[in-house]
Amino acid sequence: MQARRNISDEPMEDKPTNALPGIGDILSKRMKEQGFEKASQIYGQFLVLNRDYVRFENWMRENFEADRNNATKCYDALDLYFRNFGQK
């Protein structure tokens, strides 16, 4: 829960991908191998996918072998972040 609070309650800045809920060391390593080193890059992809849960989950599964639980935790945190910071 603390990771979710950190992402949704304050700017993302230069946080690593494993600061996102659902992203542990293994997924973080897979993300880094594909050029995604920062949580903000995952957030950017979340926005590119128009905040669509199914598309985001499929992207996480296809690119990083994430399971549904991990993808859901990450999506929920990014969606909350968007609601707190993305809408101006």
LOFI-864737 format. One record per residue: x, y, z of N, C-alpha, C, CB in turn. Coordinates in steps of 0.001 Angstrom, whole numbers, padded with zeros to 6 digits. Glycine has a CB too. Example, Ala and Ser with C-alpha at 12.3 -4.5 7.8 and 13.67 -1.06 7.14 Angstrom:
<atoms>
+---------+---------+---------+---------+---------+---------+---------+---------+---------+---------+---------+---------+
!    n.xx !    n.yy !    n.zz !   ca.xx !   ca.yy !   ca.zz !    c.xx !    c.yy !    c.zz !   cb.xx !   cb.yy !   cb.zz !
+---------+---------+---------+---------+---------+---------+---------+---------+---------+---------+---------+---------+
!  013190 ! -005690 !  007800 !  012300 ! -004500 !  007800 !  013200 ! -003300 !  007800 !  011308 ! -004473 !  009046 !
!  012850 ! -002250 !  007080 !  013670 ! -001060 !  007140 !  012900 !  000030 !  007870 !  014084 ! -000598 !  005725 !
+---------+---------+---------+---------+---------+---------+---------+---------+---------+---------+---------+---------+
</atoms>
This chain:
<atoms>
+---------+---------+---------+---------+---------+---------+---------+---------+---------+---------+---------+---------+
!    n.xx !    n.yy !    n.zz !   ca.xx !   ca.yy !   ca.zz !    c.xx !    c.yy !    c.zz !   cb.xx !   cb.yy !   cb.zz !
+---------+---------+---------+---------+---------+---------+---------+---------+---------+---------+---------+---------+
!  000818 ! -001193 !  000000 !  000000 !  000000 !  000000 !  000861 !  001254 !  000000 ! -000930 ! -000001 !  001196 !
!  002006 !  001184 !  000653 !  002886 !  002353 !  000700 !  003341 !  002764 ! -000700 !  004104 !  002065 !  001583 !
!  003664 !  001792 ! -001561 !  004095 !  002120 ! -002921 !  002995 !  002851 ! -003659 !  004496 !  000853 ! -003689 !
!  001764 !  002400 ! -003509 !  000646 !  003069 ! -004168 !  000515 !  004500 ! -003665 ! -000664 !  002297 ! -003934 !
!  000644 !  004692 ! -002375 !  000525 !  006022 ! -001797 !  001624 !  006937 ! -002348 !  000600 !  005949 ! -000257 !
!  002846 !  006439 ! -002458 !  003948 !  007236 ! -002960 !  003732 !  007670 ! -004401 !  005234 !  006465 ! -002845 !
!  003177 !  006801 ! -005217 !  002948 !  007135 ! -006612 !  001754 !  008065 ! -006772 !  002738 !  005871 ! -007426 !
!  000691 !  007805 ! -006058 ! -000536 !  008560 ! -006290 ! -000599 !  009884 ! -005543 ! -001706 !  007730 ! -005906 !
!  000232 !  010071 ! -004532 !  000131 !  011280 ! -003715 !  001210 !  012321 ! -003983 !  000176 !  010904 ! -002284 !
!  002181 !  011993 ! -004822 !  003258 !  012943 ! -005074 !  003742 !  012782 ! -006512 !  004428 !  012738 ! -004071 !
!  004372 !  013807 ! -007058 !  004870 !  013697 ! -008440 !  005803 !  012503 ! -008620 !  005598 !  014978 ! -008841 !
!  005758 !  011918 ! -009813 !  006523 !  010722 ! -010102 !  008020 !  011004 ! -010212 !  006025 !  010092 ! -011376 !
!  008366 !  012138 ! -010751 !  009758 !  012554 ! -010924 !  010597 !  011428 ! -011517 !  010353 !  013003 ! -009586 !
!  011680 !  011062 ! -010880 !  012595 !  010055 ! -011423 !  012516 !  008721 ! -010695 !  014009 !  010568 ! -011368 !
!  011357 !  008366 ! -010215 !  011205 !  007096 ! -009500 !  011463 !  005936 ! -010457 !  009787 !  006979 ! -008871 !
!  012098 !  004870 ! -009965 !  012314 !  003690 ! -010803 !  010999 !  002937 ! -011006 !  013375 !  002760 ! -010171 !
!  010998 !  002046 ! -011982 !  009772 !  001294 ! -012280 !  009291 !  000484 ! -011082 !  010001 !  000367 ! -013464 !
!  010212 ! -000022 ! -010263 !  009772 ! -000845 ! -009136 !  009160 ! -000022 ! -008004 !  010936 ! -001647 ! -008604 !
!  009047 !  001283 ! -008180 !  008283 !  002109 ! -007240 !  006779 !  001975 ! -007509 !  008717 !  003595 ! -007344 !
!  006435 !  001412 ! -008662 !  005026 !  001206 ! -009006 !  004509 ! -000059 ! -008337 !  004839 !  001120 ! -010541 !
!  003307 ! -000010 ! -007807 !  002705 ! -001228 ! -007259 !  002629 ! -002313 ! -008333 !  001295 ! -000933 ! -006694 !
!  002886 ! -003533 ! -007938 !  002825 ! -004657 ! -008865 !  004119 ! -004887 ! -009626 !  001716 ! -004445 ! -009835 !
!  005071 ! -003968 ! -009507 !  006332 ! -004106 ! -010235 !  007444 ! -004423 ! -009235 !  006663 ! -002807 ! -011045 !
!  007826 ! -005678 ! -009206 !  008910 ! -006103 ! -008330 !  010228 ! -006128 ! -009085 !  008613 ! -007480 ! -007734 !
!  011190 ! -006765 ! -008508 !  012530 ! -006799 ! -009098 !  012566 ! -007489 ! -010461 !  013483 ! -007498 ! -008157 !
!  011835 ! -008572 ! -010600 !  011862 ! -009317 ! -011867 !  011234 ! -008502 ! -012989 !  011129 ! -010663 ! -011720 !
!  010036 ! -007971 ! -012761 !  009399 ! -007157 ! -013798 !  010205 ! -005902 ! -014080 !  007976 ! -006782 ! -013387 !
!  010763 ! -005309 ! -013040 !  011576 ! -004110 ! -013223 !  012777 ! -004411 ! -014121 !  012048 ! -003565 ! -011859 !
!  013397 ! -005559 ! -013910 !  014538 ! -005957 ! -014743 !  014108 ! -006142 ! -016198 !  015172 ! -007259 ! -014206 !
!  012971 ! -006801 ! -016412 !  012461 ! -007006 ! -017776 !  012156 ! -005666 ! -018438 !  011191 ! -007892 ! -017759 !
!  011606 ! -004749 ! -017664 !  011292 ! -003419 ! -018204 !  012575 ! -002683 ! -018585 !  010485 ! -002589 ! -017176 !
!  013551 ! -002744 ! -017719 !  014825 ! -002068 ! -017981 !  015484 ! -002624 ! -019238 !  015772 ! -002215 ! -016777 !
!  015404 ! -003931 ! -019426 !  015973 ! -004568 ! -020615 !  015338 ! -004038 ! -021899 !  015797 ! -006082 ! -020536 !
!  014112 ! -003538 ! -021802 !  013416 ! -003006 ! -022969 !  013388 ! -001476 ! -022980 !  011999 ! -003545 ! -023013 !
!  014205 ! -000871 ! -022130 !  014345 !  000583 ! -022162 !  013419 !  001353 ! -021250 !  014139 !  001050 ! -023520 !
!  012662 !  000668 ! -020422 !  011756 !  001329 ! -019486 !  012391 !  001301 ! -018099 !  010349 !  000640 ! -019474 !
!  013098 !  002365 ! -017751 !  013806 !  002420 ! -016477 !  013077 !  003242 ! -015424 !  015181 !  002982 ! -016685 !
!  012192 !  004110 ! -015833 !  011526 !  005028 ! -014908 !  010017 !  004780 ! -014893 !  011821 !  006491 ! -015296 !
!  009429 !  005006 ! -013734 !  007974 !  004873 ! -013597 !  007261 !  005818 ! -014561 !  007534 !  005162 ! -012141 !
!  007849 !  006971 ! -014801 !  007229 !  007945 ! -015709 !  007122 !  007408 ! -017134 !  008026 !  009246 ! -015710 !
!  008032 !  006520 ! -017538 !  007949 !  005921 ! -018867 !  006769 !  004953 ! -018947 !  009261 !  005195 ! -019214 !
!  006525 !  004222 ! -017875 !  005368 !  003321 ! -017834 !  004090 !  004154 ! -017839 !  005418 !  002394 ! -016574 !
!  004107 !  005251 ! -017105 !  002954 !  006167 ! -017096 !  002710 !  006719 ! -018503 !  003185 !  007335 ! -016090 !
!  003763 !  007054 ! -019202 !  003621 !  007540 ! -020573 !  002949 !  006509 ! -021466 !  004982 !  007910 ! -021145 !
!  003336 !  005251 ! -021326 !  002701 !  004194 ! -022118 !  001242 !  004024 ! -021713 !  003457 !  002862 ! -021950 !
!  000958 !  004136 ! -020453 ! -000416 !  004107 ! -019943 ! -001253 !  005173 ! -020657 ! -000440 !  004335 ! -018401 !
! -000684 !  006359 ! -020825 ! -001395 !  007440 ! -021518 ! -001514 !  007166 ! -023013 ! -000681 !  008773 ! -021291 !
! -000457 !  006637 ! -023623 ! -000490 !  006296 ! -025051 ! -001605 !  005282 ! -025320 !  000885 !  005728 ! -025514 !
! -001810 !  004396 ! -024374 ! -002858 !  003379 ! -024516 ! -004221 !  003909 ! -024083 ! -002504 !  002138 ! -023698 !
! -004329 !  005211 ! -023940 ! -005591 !  005892 ! -023607 ! -006223 !  005405 ! -022313 ! -006573 !  005714 ! -024726 !
! -005377 !  005021 ! -021350 ! -005863 !  004591 ! -020040 ! -006802 !  003388 ! -020144 ! -006577 !  005743 ! -019344 !
! -006681 !  002622 ! -021198 ! -007535 !  001457 ! -021434 ! -006945 !  000253 ! -020702 ! -007676 !  001162 ! -022963 !
! -007697 ! -000281 ! -019750 ! -007183 ! -001368 ! -018929 ! -006781 ! -002590 ! -019760 ! -008219 ! -001767 ! -017901 !
! -007623 ! -003016 ! -020672 ! -007346 ! -004229 ! -021450 ! -006079 ! -004048 ! -022278 ! -008541 ! -004574 ! -022370 !
! -005948 ! -002916 ! -022925 ! -004744 ! -002662 ! -023726 ! -003503 ! -002604 ! -022838 ! -004890 ! -001346 ! -024518 !
! -003613 ! -001968 ! -021672 ! -002473 ! -001870 ! -020761 ! -002084 ! -003252 ! -020245 ! -002799 ! -000931 ! -019581 !
! -003066 ! -004045 ! -019841 ! -002776 ! -005394 ! -019353 ! -002105 ! -006227 ! -020447 ! -004070 ! -006085 ! -018871 !
! -002635 ! -006158 ! -021654 ! -002038 ! -006913 ! -022763 ! -000603 ! -006465 ! -023022 ! -002878 ! -006748 ! -024040 !
! -000364 ! -005160 ! -022957 !  000989 ! -004629 ! -023158 !  001927 ! -005165 ! -022081 !  000979 ! -003079 ! -023142 !
!  001481 ! -005156 ! -020844 !  002303 ! -005661 ! -019740 !  002588 ! -007158 ! -019909 !  001603 ! -005403 ! -018390 !
!  001584 ! -007904 ! -020301 !  001751 ! -009354 ! -020471 !  002689 ! -009661 ! -021639 !  000381 ! -010033 ! -020700 !
!  002433 ! -009016 ! -022771 !  003201 ! -009316 ! -023979 !  004651 ! -008863 ! -023889 !  002550 ! -008670 ! -025171 !
!  004905 ! -007757 ! -023248 !  006246 ! -007196 ! -023223 !  007083 ! -007619 ! -022023 !  006157 ! -005722 ! -023254 !
!  006425 ! -007874 ! -020888 !  007183 ! -008131 ! -019662 !  006764 ! -009406 ! -018941 !  007037 ! -006970 ! -018730 !
!  005839 ! -010158 ! -019540 !  005340 ! -011391 ! -018948 !  004713 ! -011156 ! -017569 !  006467 ! -012405 ! -018838 !
!  004082 ! -010009 ! -017401 !  003394 ! -009690 ! -016151 !  002111 ! -010515 ! -016065 !  003079 ! -008164 ! -016057 !
!  001728 ! -010881 ! -014867 !  000446 ! -011559 ! -014717 ! -000657 ! -010511 ! -014500 !  000492 ! -012576 ! -013530 !
! -001877 ! -010965 ! -014518 ! -003024 ! -010054 ! -014396 ! -002983 ! -009268 ! -013092 ! -004334 ! -010836 ! -014485 !
! -002624 ! -009914 ! -012004 ! -002571 ! -009258 ! -010705 ! -001576 ! -008090 ! -010715 ! -002191 ! -010270 ! -009617 !
! -000380 ! -008327 ! -011234 !  000629 ! -007271 ! -011294 !  000176 ! -006135 ! -012207 !  001969 ! -007838 ! -011780 !
! -000370 ! -006488 ! -013360 ! -000827 ! -005474 ! -014300 ! -001958 ! -004642 ! -013695 ! -001289 ! -006129 ! -015608 !
! -002851 ! -005290 ! -012971 ! -003971 ! -004575 ! -012346 ! -003480 ! -003615 ! -011275 ! -004969 ! -005567 ! -011740 !
! -002569 ! -004062 ! -010434 ! -002030 ! -003180 ! -009391 ! -001353 ! -001964 ! -009998 ! -001039 ! -003939 ! -008503 !
! -000572 ! -002199 ! -011026 !  000128 ! -001102 ! -011690 ! -000874 ! -000159 ! -012351 !  001126 ! -001647 ! -012735 !
! -001825 ! -000718 ! -013086 ! -002848 !  000099 ! -013750 ! -003617 !  000952 ! -012743 ! -003823 ! -000796 ! -014531 !
! -004068 !  000344 ! -011667 ! -004844 !  001078 ! -010663 ! -004057 !  002248 ! -010092 ! -005271 !  000144 ! -009536 !
! -002776 !  002028 ! -009825 ! -001945 !  003106 ! -009280 ! -001755 !  004220 ! -010311 ! -000574 !  002556 ! -008833 !
! -001527 !  003848 ! -011565 ! -001344 !  004864 ! -012606 ! -002640 !  005634 ! -012856 ! -000859 !  004212 ! -013911 !
! -003766 !  004944 ! -012784 ! -005045 !  005621 ! -012966 ! -005310 !  006602 ! -011831 ! -006181 !  004600 ! -013057 !
! -004988 !  006204 ! -010618 ! -005136 !  007103 ! -009474 ! -004186 !  008300 ! -009618 ! -004860 !  006345 ! -008146 !
! -002973 !  008034 ! -010061 ! -002011 !  009116 ! -010300 ! -002579 !  010097 ! -011325 ! -000648 !  008548 ! -010789 !
! -003148 !  009561 ! -012402 ! -003743 !  010411 ! -013433 ! -004845 !  011285 ! -012843 ! -004302 !  009555 ! -014581 !
! -005687 !  010699 ! -012026 ! -006777 !  011468 ! -011434 ! -006249 !  012538 ! -010474 ! -007743 !  010535 ! -010700 !
! -005123 !  012277 ! -009817 ! -004552 !  013254 ! -008884 ! -003717 !  014334 ! -009572 ! -003700 !  012543 ! -007864 !
! -003003 !  013969 ! -010651 ! -002051 !  014887 ! -011260 ! -002274 !  015172 ! -012735 ! -000703 !  014358 ! -011087 !
! -002877 !  014236 ! -013458 ! -002951 !  014333 ! -014907 ! -004013 !  015260 ! -015455 ! -003172 !  013014 ! -015453 !
! -005025 !  015505 ! -014699 ! -006133 !  016341 ! -015170 ! -005961 !  017743 ! -014616 ! -007509 !  015748 ! -014749 !
! -005794 !  018670 ! -015499 ! -005682 !  020076 ! -015074 ! -006703 !  020907 ! -015782 ! -004281 !  020632 ! -015340 !
+---------+---------+---------+---------+---------+---------+---------+---------+---------+---------+---------+---------+
</atoms>
